[in-house]
Amino acid sequence: MSGIVGILNLDGAPIEPHLLQKLTDFLAFRGPDAKQTWLDGHVGFGHTLLKTTRESANEKQPFSLDAGTWIVADARVDGRQDLIAKLQAHAHVDLVGATDVELILRAYQVWGEGCVEHLIGDFAFAIWDAPRRRLFCARDQFGVKPFFYAHLGSCFIFSNTLDCIRQHPAISDRVNDLAIADFLLFGANQDPAATAFVDIQRLPPAHALTCESGKLSVRRYWTLPVAAPVHYRRDREYVEHFRDLLDTAVGDRLRVDSAGVLMSGGLDSPTVAASAQRIFNHNGDNSGIRAYTQVFDSLIPHEERRYSGLVAAGLGIPIEYFVDDDLQLFGHADRTESRSPEPTHSPFSEKTAGQMRQLAVWSRVTLTGFGADPGLSCRITVHFRGLLKTGRFGRALADAARYLTTENRLSRLYLRTRWRIMFASKSESPSYPEWLDEDLEKRLGLRDRWKALNRATAPPACERPEAYEAVTAPVWAGLFEGLDAGSTRVPVEFRHPFFDLRLVNFLLGLPTLPWCSDKQLLRDAARGVLPDAVRLRRKSPLTADPLIALLDRPEAAWVDRFEAAPELERYVVRNRIPAVLGEKDPYKAWIHLRPLSLNIWLRQLRPSSTNGALRQDQSNEWNRRETVCHD
């Protein structure tokens, strides 16, 4: 979760030291442990360090092995032993205690730009190869670590923090209208290479960027492969293999003395918590893990306090509850310091920020259970339909018998849910909002874009195509960026074991039955580990929505009367937004509150008169210097 920034002047003009220092200073909130810059004429790197692994205790960045090739990174390398073995085969020795950034740089020395094909973990890095006069940058496969850049004239700027790049005087505040329209239509930008600002681009997950000879190129270096079907003779082999892979994934993310875990009372995060506890116990530390659970005691009916408490007691780990009965709608509206780097539809973000600060008190690392849902997703009706369609009637009968005789199955048939999915009303499907500005709609072709992006695509040919699509959905990179310190301003690193490449490959190769339906794999793996009350619990959504509960209160009436900022008029026709006070449909409420989220963001984006004048002076000075350099 360290901060990284860099500047490359493509015309060879020297970097201004005070500008690089200013950008690095801005990143102090990301890395309180150290701050350092490196400068060599027309290229410079800055780094602020947050120590989150044992190997990082003596880490210094920017880093070089030979004073010729330099790296700056926010990275955690997994599978270190395998990577070290590969490097040792190329005469790189004494690497057991090497930092992750050193391993990446040595991998570059061996394989050049192909080094990313040998890396797993979460990373965003840039390497300046002075002998080749080449800048090489890369972002990890699932986009857990963000990477942003701007290429304006002869200046190339990069950082893992969008707001850091915006401090450069060459960067304007011009907003990307298509990104804003995407936010209003879909809740998030649909272009993985764009940001909410015209001047700033995003390096998509699994992509690398090269700047050489004045030319910029971006390429995809990895695509999630179609997993080979996993078949074992005995059930216990599936469970044992899963436990081994999960413990490896969690262990690679627990090279620390303590960690938190965002833990519900379900299966996914408790499974991660159990693995973390096994690892800490194996290392002789019985107090390294602490659980954190969001609960409602009165706002809505909620059972997570009970079930998460059973998990914590069963594992013997402490648990802290975040009680959210005092939620306020858009409590961050008047707090400029709470502004997200890009528009975010998060009515409760102020409460979330406070909870993250509490996480940071215990540890700099927090684990999540994200990834189990997509990795094990399946459609049981599609499974049986496929068997019958291909004439495999015996297999269909055997699978049906096994499904119905699974432990405690009769309490987990989900007949009402299946009926609702099969006969869902049209009102539950996405609908195009009628409050978008017509000129914007026509100029950007938004209706056609809406239809195109909501159109079903051909599923990949694999064991469970729905799982493949769920794992690769762009929503995950957006979620990860939302948890990153660049968005939260809190130095806590969130790690997601179920998105480990080795574990993902295994999960995607599993057959629908018995392992994926109702997450039977996790239920079997938790036998004797988690309490049966949790292990055999029905998978059920919230019985009530906190947003709907708050909209039912008179004090929420202001959301229908908010004053539109002048900047909102280019995107939304204010008087067409339906009232949401008292709305009972969560989907409709969520959609029609997006303009309010955008309105708050646009208001907070405005610089104060003092900051605005200062920024204009800096921009004028930058332009003057650019003119002098080019003259």
Secondary structure, 3 states (H helix, E strand, C coil): CCEEEEEEECCCCCCCHHHHHHHHHHHHHCCCCEEEEEEECCEEEEEEECCCCHHHHHCCCCEECCCCEEEEEEEEEECHHHHHHHHHCCCCCCCCCCCHHHHHHHHHHHHHHHHHHHCEEEEEEEEEECCCCEEEEEECCCCCCCCEEEEECCEEEEECCHHHHCCCCCCCCCECHHHHHHHHHHCCCCCCCECCECCCEECCCCEEEEEECCEEEEEECCCCCCCCCCCCCCHHHHHHHHHHHHHHHHHHCCCCCCEEEECCCCCHHHHHHHHHHHHHHHCCCCCCEEEEEEECCCCCCCCHHHHHHHHHHHHCCCEEEEECCCCCCCCCCCCHHHCCCCCCCCCCHHHHHHHHHHHHHHCCEEECCCCHHHHCCCCHHHHHHHHHHCCCHHHHHHHHHHHHCCCCHHHHCCHHHHHHHHCCCHHHCCCCCCCECHHHHHHHCHHHHHHHHHCCCCCCCCCCHHHHHHHCCCHHHHHHHHHCHHHHCCCCEEECHHHCHHHHHHHHCCCHHHHHHHHHHHHHHCCCCCCHHHHCCCCCCCCCCHHHHHHCCHHHHHHHCCCCCHHHHHCECHHHCCCCCCCCCHHHHHHHCHHHHHHHHHHHHCCCHHHHHHHHHHHHHHHHHHHHHHC
